[in-house]
Amino acid sequence: MNVFTFTGNLGNPAEQRFTGEGKSVVNFSVAVKSGYGKNAATTWVKCAMWGKQGEGALPYLTKGQMVAASGELSLREYESKGAKGFSLEVNVNSLTLCGGKPEPAQQHQEAKSRIPTQSASGGVMDDMADDLPFASSNVSHDLESRISRRMAKYK
């Protein structure tokens, strides 16, 4: 059985092409990191997803997106400018989007705007104080303090 499973980040946005018979193939390269410190290395894996599976994943396969992939591994030999080289290639059967894509500045600003702000009285939970039947004033104040500290990180 030939199954290769790995995680990494896309180096460029995925590209869709069609065969002469009209079959869709989505191609992308994934940087797989291994080792640490002086022994750190990055291995590039060329990936191909065929048919509807690739078409469905295409909009999400952007540069920097972290993925976990699994599929059939092959080692292809090529010659470029008189030098021989090797390329790791995988026909992907399973793909999971893992997150890890760096947020563009605009998305980061939108995310910050969704964080609740403190009210004029200084309490984050003023509007929720009456909705917490189990909380005494000390618990409510403690929760408010914790939330205020966490929100300070995002300012």
C-alpha positions as CSV (number, residue, x, y, z in Angstrom):
1,M,0.0,0.0,0.0
2,N,1.4,3.4,-1.0
3,V,-0.1,6.1,1.3
4,F,1.8,9.3,2.2
5,T,0.2,11.7,4.8
6,F,1.7,15.1,5.5
7,T,0.9,18.6,6.7
8,G,2.3,21.9,5.4
9,N,1.5,25.3,3.9
10,L,0.7,26.1,0.2
11,G,3.5,28.0,-1.5
12,N,1.2,29.5,-4.1
13,P,-2.5,29.5,-4.9
14,A,-3.8,26.3,-6.5
15,E,-4.2,26.2,-10.3
16,Q,-6.9,24.3,-12.2
17,R,-6.3,22.7,-15.5
18,F,-8.1,20.4,-17.8
19,T,-6.9,17.3,-19.7
20,G,-7.6,16.8,-23.4
21,E,-10.6,14.7,-22.3
22,G,-12.0,17.5,-20.2
23,K,-11.1,16.1,-16.8
24,S,-10.3,18.7,-14.1
25,V,-7.1,18.6,-12.2
26,V,-6.1,21.1,-9.4
27,N,-2.4,21.4,-8.8
28,F,-0.6,23.0,-5.8
29,S,2.7,22.7,-3.9
30,V,3.0,22.2,-0.2
31,A,6.0,23.1,1.9
32,V,6.6,20.4,4.5
33,K,8.9,21.3,7.4
34,S,11.0,18.8,9.3
35,G,13.7,18.9,11.9
36,Y,14.5,21.9,14.1
37,G,17.3,24.3,14.7
38,K,20.3,23.7,12.5
39,N,18.7,20.6,11.2
40,A,15.5,22.3,10.0
41,A,14.6,21.5,6.4
42,T,11.7,22.2,4.0
43,T,10.6,19.6,1.4
44,W,8.3,20.7,-1.4
45,V,5.6,18.3,-2.4
46,K,3.7,18.7,-5.7
47,C,0.1,17.8,-5.3
48,A,-2.7,16.9,-7.7
49,M,-6.4,16.6,-6.9
50,W,-8.7,15.2,-9.7
51,G,-12.3,15.8,-10.5
52,K,-15.0,17.3,-8.3
53,Q,-12.9,16.9,-5.2
54,G,-10.3,19.3,-6.5
55,E,-12.9,21.7,-7.9
56,G,-14.5,21.9,-4.5
57,A,-11.3,22.6,-2.7
58,L,-9.9,25.1,-5.3
59,P,-11.3,28.3,-3.7
60,Y,-9.8,27.5,-0.4
61,L,-6.3,26.6,-1.6
62,T,-4.6,29.9,-1.3
63,K,-1.0,30.8,-0.6
64,G,-0.1,30.2,3.0
65,Q,-3.1,27.9,3.7
66,M,-2.1,25.1,6.0
67,V,-3.4,21.7,4.9
68,A,-3.2,18.0,5.8
69,A,-3.1,15.8,2.8
70,S,-3.0,12.1,2.1
71,G,-2.5,10.2,-1.1
72,E,-0.3,8.1,-3.4
73,L,3.3,9.2,-3.5
74,S,5.6,9.0,-6.5
75,L,9.1,10.2,-7.2
76,R,9.6,11.8,-10.6
77,E,13.0,12.3,-12.2
78,Y,13.4,15.3,-14.5
79,E,16.2,17.2,-16.3
80,S,16.3,21.0,-16.3
81,K,19.2,23.1,-17.8
82,G,21.3,20.0,-18.1
83,A,21.0,19.0,-14.5
84,K,18.9,16.1,-13.2
85,G,16.5,16.6,-10.3
86,F,13.8,14.7,-8.5
87,S,10.3,15.8,-7.6
88,L,8.0,14.4,-4.9
89,E,4.4,14.2,-6.3
90,V,1.2,13.1,-4.6
91,N,-2.2,12.2,-6.1
92,V,-4.3,13.5,-3.2
93,N,-7.2,11.4,-2.0
94,S,-7.9,13.2,1.2
95,L,-7.4,16.9,2.1
96,T,-8.2,18.8,5.3
97,L,-7.9,22.5,5.7
98,C,-6.1,23.2,9.0
99,G,-6.1,26.9,9.1
100,G,-2.8,28.6,9.8
101,K,-3.0,31.0,6.9
102,P,-1.7,34.4,7.9
103,E,-4.6,36.9,8.1
104,P,-4.4,39.8,5.7
105,A,-4.6,43.2,7.4
106,Q,-8.1,43.8,6.3
107,Q,-9.4,40.6,7.7
108,H,-7.5,41.3,10.9
109,Q,-9.2,44.8,11.2
110,E,-12.7,43.2,10.7
111,A,-12.0,40.6,13.4
112,K,-10.9,43.3,15.8
113,S,-14.2,45.2,15.1
114,R,-16.2,42.2,16.2
115,I,-14.6,42.1,19.6
116,P,-17.0,43.6,22.2
117,T,-16.0,47.0,23.7
118,Q,-16.4,48.3,27.2
119,S,-19.4,50.4,27.9
120,A,-19.3,53.9,29.3
121,S,-19.6,52.6,32.8
122,G,-16.4,50.5,32.2
123,G,-18.1,47.1,32.3
124,V,-17.9,44.6,29.5
125,M,-20.8,42.6,30.9
126,D,-23.1,45.4,31.9
127,D,-25.7,44.3,29.3
128,M,-25.4,40.6,30.5
129,A,-25.4,41.2,34.3
130,D,-29.1,40.5,34.5
131,D,-28.9,37.4,32.3
132,L,-26.6,35.5,34.7
133,P,-29.0,34.1,37.4
134,F,-26.3,31.9,38.9
135,A,-23.7,34.7,39.3
136,S,-23.3,36.8,42.4
137,S,-21.9,40.3,42.1
138,N,-18.4,39.0,42.9
139,V,-18.5,36.3,40.3
140,S,-19.9,38.8,37.7
141,H,-17.1,41.2,38.6
142,D,-14.5,38.5,38.3
143,L,-15.7,37.4,34.9
144,E,-15.7,41.1,33.8
145,S,-12.1,41.5,35.0
146,R,-11.0,38.4,33.1
147,I,-12.7,39.5,29.9
148,S,-11.3,43.0,30.2
149,R,-7.8,41.6,30.5
150,R,-8.2,39.3,27.5
151,M,-9.7,42.2,25.4
152,A,-6.7,44.3,26.2
153,K,-4.5,41.9,24.2
154,Y,-6.5,42.8,21.0
155,K,-6.4,46.6,21.4
